[in-house]
């Protein structure tokens, strides 16, 4: 098992969980045994993901902002880069919401199955009703007032206050840039190290993913063995994939309109980086290849690639944001919850801001989804509904993330007149590690 790649381990865990759950449904004691001795391990896995959410936001976001080093870089290139990233993220989340509302995959679940799911998590539903009443009684600027925490430790103690944590991280990061570099260095070094520790903790948590998926899927099958649930899951995956395909089309259109480069030029240039992103599910691991392809094969100046792409790997997660929007509404539909327009606009804001702190590693998107669900008042336990197909969708959305980074670098380079003809270094493309001594 240890010799297999993690995504194969997760797929095996998924299959084993479904088979185990189907077997347990044939025994009178099966559901009770699964609920008492198997499901808790799935809940532990979910709790571990929730546990890492706040530290991940603080570490990734503070590091990403402090890496700007000089606040003046936010003028011209910096402002255009961040603004474009935010705009494309909003477009991505909007496409996701449009697709999931049109297709409504969660509504394919039967009323009986939906009722069972709601009964299982009626406590969460009660909390949502209470929160909705509080929001109804609040003033028009209550959301803006709630954005600024009075106590960061109090805000960090509840995943539902994640917007407050994001506000603090941005504020802290800007303060870190504005103080003398010598004074900021120890603090920045701390958060750089803190970020590395958090990423390693995510790696460790993801090592348990096959077992967590096994437990979640086994319990899901036993508690809701209806076939319509799995049909809805297939519709959910199709909804995400259609949205991601549309987002790539948006990138191609933007590059074509603003840089006059043809779709074939863009796709051929970024193709190898897309394949690597698909296989690794990591924007960070793909970053060196992305920079090489954009710089050498698309003619973007190195000053632009060295600034835009690393920042993009931290704050530009369009594919992940689109998936979060679809997943959040799908889970809400599965639980029979009708999200208002205001709630869905809140998902746009939360997914956009959460993507800024999403780490460029496999599995981080699921952590960020916890934030979106908590903010929208959707039961986090609904993650069990979508984890079965998360790994292949993670590969696809990472491909979109990397494609978005490349597209924005082209747009920014064109706007600041730092784009020229491609300058391909063939020897670099043909490089192989085993020939390192002779190169």
Secondary structure, DSSP 8 states (H G I E B T S, - for coil): -TTS-HHHHHHHHHHHHHHHHHHHTTSTTHHHHHHHHTHHHHHHHHHHHHHHHHHHHHHHHHHHHHTT--GGGGTTHHHHHHHHHHHHHHHHHHHHHHHHHHH-GGGGS-HHHHHHHHHHTHHHHHHHHHHHHHHHHS-TTHHHHHHS-S-HHHHHT-GGGHHHHHHHHHHHHHHHHHS-HHHHHHHHHHHHHHHHHHHHHHHHHHHTHHHHHHHHHHHHHHH---HHHHHHHHHHHHHHHHHHHHHHHHHHHHHHHHH---HHHHHHHHHHHHHHHHHH--HHHHHHHHHHIIIIIH-B-HHHHHHHHHHHHHH--HHHHHHHHHHHHHHHHHTT----HHHHHHHHHHHHHHHHT--SSTTHHHHHHHHHHHHHT--GGGHHHHGGGHHHHHHHHHHHHHHHHHHHHHHHHHHTT-B------HHHHT--GGGGGG-
